[in-house]
Amino acid sequence: MNRGFGIGRLAYEVTKYWTTKAQRARNFTATLENFRTSLEEAQVDYAVCLPIAPYLTFDDLAEAKEQEERILPFTSIDLTRSYDVEAQLNQDVARGALGLKLHPIIQNTSLDDQRTINALQAFRIHKKPVLVHVGQSIYYLGKEKKNNTPEFGQVRYVEEVVRNFPDIKFIIGHAGLFWINEVCRRLGKLPNVWVDTSFQSPEDVRKLVKVFGAEKVLYASDWPYGNRVPHIKIIKVACRGDAKLEEMLFYRNAQELLGISI
């Protein structure tokens, strides 16, 4: 049974307000000190960190990396203002950005929006992966509630962009959350698709390995919203003692996809 956000889909729908409130509160735990503590508790050597501009930017991560070398930063695009996106992406990659993060719901911009398309066209030359949040969830409460656009997390949007950019390697964030079966059905045979395992059960991780291939599945925790230790246990249970498969999911696949050796 899929348990996105650690709970069942029905329970999430019923408790959506309080679940979102709790998730938002976890933003305040994302300090550099807590990041280090989390890595040490989970015995994780390096962690990919994903910004969502304008709330968190590549500059923020680059500054943090000066103090903590275990950070592997992606970049993001700020869809709230007009600027030279191509120049900024080029600069960020030159400074060490390993990929691009898009969150159509939090950024309130669909994947078929021309601004997103322009950014992908500018980023494709770098031959680096693009991680996209997939799954219909909410993040805004109270007066900001009008900013929620959960439909932008539908699988159909990412399928279109994945097919339109076959030269870009896409990572499907959370493997689609509760929509994992649709992700498998629509994207399982596309060669430029990888999936991350955050918030998925051991059974669903095995399903992802079967559908996408072991080399296309990436361990993830979505820290600070998810905890690293339970997500590590999920991978170990899913792999059933297969040490080679564990290595692939935990780090070898990521190393190859990101083009790094650490």
N, C-alpha and C positions, 0 to 999 in steps of 0.2 A: 504493500500500500504506500502510495506517495504521501510524504508528509512535508510539503513545502513550509518553510518557516518553523519546522519542528512540530507542526500540528496538521491534522487532516484538513482537507479543503472546506468541508462543511463547517468545521469548528472555526476556521479562519474567517469564513463569511459571517458567521454569527458574532464573532468577537473582533471584527475588523478594526473598529475604532480603538479598542484597548491594545490590540496587537500593534497597530501603527503608533500609538502613543508610546508604547514600550520601546519600539524600534527607534523612534526619534530620540528617546532618552539615552539610548546607547551611543548616539553621536558624541555625547560629552565624555564618554570613556575612551575615545580614540586619541589619547595623548601618546607622545613618544615613549614615555615611561611605561605605560600600559602595553604598548606595542612590544617593547622589549621583553616585558614580563611574560606576555603571551607566547612569544617565540621560544623563550627559555623553558616555559612549562611544557610546551608541546614538542620541544627539541627540534624545532624548525630552523634550518640554516639561513634561508632567504625567503622573502615573501614579495610577490607582485602586489603593488599598491595602485589602486585605480581611482583617479580623480574624477569629479563631476563638476565641471565649471558651470557657473562662477563660484560655487560653494567651496570647492577645493580644486586647486589648479596644479599644473605641472611645476610651476615655480615653488609652490608650497612643498611638494614632495622633493624637489631638488634641494631645497634648503634643509629639509629633514635628513636627506641622504648624506649631507655633509657631516652630520652627527651620528648617523647610523647606516653603515655600509650594507646592511642586510636588506635594505629597501631596494626593490626593483621597480622603478616608476614607469607608468604609462602616462600619456598626455590626454588632454580633453579639448573640446572646443566650447567657447562661450557664445551661446545662441541668444544672449540678451543684448548684444551690442554689435555694431558693424565695425569690422577691422579686417586686416589682411590675414585671413586664416591660413592661406598657403605659406606665407612667410613665417608665421608663428609656428606652424607644424614643422617646417624645415628647421627652424631654430631649435625647437624642443628635441627633435630627433638628433640633431648635432650635439646636443647637451646630454644625451643619454636616454631619451624616451624609447621604450622597447615596444610600444604599441599604442593604440588609440582606444579610449573608452567612450561609448555612446550609451546614454540612458534616456530613451525617448520619453519616458513618463516623467521623471524628475525634471528633465529639461523641457518638457511640454512641447516637444517637436517630433513629429512622426518621421519615420525613416525614409518616407518618400518625399519629404519636404526638400525643396531645392537647395536650401542651405546645407542640409545633411549630405545630399548628393554631391554638392560642390566640395565639401570637405573630404569625402571619400575619393573623389577624383584627384584631389591634391595629395592625398596621403598614399595612394596606391603605388606611387613611384618608389616608396621606401621599402616595399616588400616586407612590411611588418604586420602583425595581426591586429584585428579590430575586435574588441569584445563588446557585445551588445547585450543589454539587459533584455530578457524575454520572459513574459509572464505578466498577467494582469493583476497589478497590485496598486495600492494607494500610499501616498506619503504625506499629503497635506491635510491639515485639520483646521477647524475654526474658520477664521476669515480667509485663510488660504485655500480652503476646500475647493474653491472654484478652479484651482490650478490642477486638480487631479484629472488625468487623461489615461485611465487604465487601459483603454482600448488600444493605445499606441504600443502596448506590450504584446499584442496578438502575433501569433506565429506567422500569419500571412504577410505581415509587413517585412519581417526579417527574411522570409523566403524570397520575396521579390528582390530585395537588395542583394542577397547572396547570389541569386541567379544573374543579376545585372552586373555584378563585379566578380566574375569567376577567377580573376587574378589576385583577389584579396582573400587571405585566410581569416575566416570569421570564427570567433568563439561564442557559442550560445550560452549566455549567462544563466546559471542555475539549471541548465538543460531545460529551461522553459517552466520551472516551478511545477505547478499542478498540470501543466499542459505538456508534460514530457512525452506522452503517447503521440500527440500531434507533431511535436518536434521530430520524433523518430520517423513518423509516417511521411512528413513533408520534406525533411532535410537529410534523412539517413543515407541516401544514395548520392548526395552532392559531395564532390571531392574536396571542396574548399571549406568544409565545416568541421569544427572541433566543438566539444561540449565540456562544461565544467560541472562538477558533482555537488556543489553546495546545495544544501537542503534536500538532497535526495537520499532515499533509503538504500541499504545494501542491495536489495532486490532490484531496485531501479538502476543502480550503478552497474550491476551485471547485465541488465537490459541494454544500457548504453554501450557497453563493451561489445555485446553481440551485434548491435545494429550498426555502430559507427566504426568498430574495430578498436582493439586495445590501444593502438597508437594515437587515437583521436580523443581520448578521454583524459581529463585533467583534474587532479585533486584541487578543491577549493573550499574555503570556509566562510567567505564573505565577512571576515572580521572587520569591525567589531559587532556586526549584527548576528554573526554566528560564532561559535567557539571552535578553536582549532582542534582541541583534543577529541571531542565527540566525532568531528568530521574525519579525523584520522582513524578512529576506531571503525567508522562506517566503511572506509576503504579496506581496512584489514579484514573485516567480516566478509565484504564482497569478494575479496581475492581468495579467500579460503586457503590460506597458507602458501599461495603461489608467490614466492619471493620476487621472481622476475616481473610478474604483473604488477606487484606493489611498487617496484622501482619505476616502472613505466608511468604509472598513474601519479605517483608522488612527485617525481622530478624529471625523469628522462624525457618524457614527451614534451614537457615545458621547455627544457633546455634546447631541444631540437627546434621547436616552434619559434622560440625567441632568438635562436642563433647565438646562444651563450654557452660557455663552459665554466662552471663554478663548482 
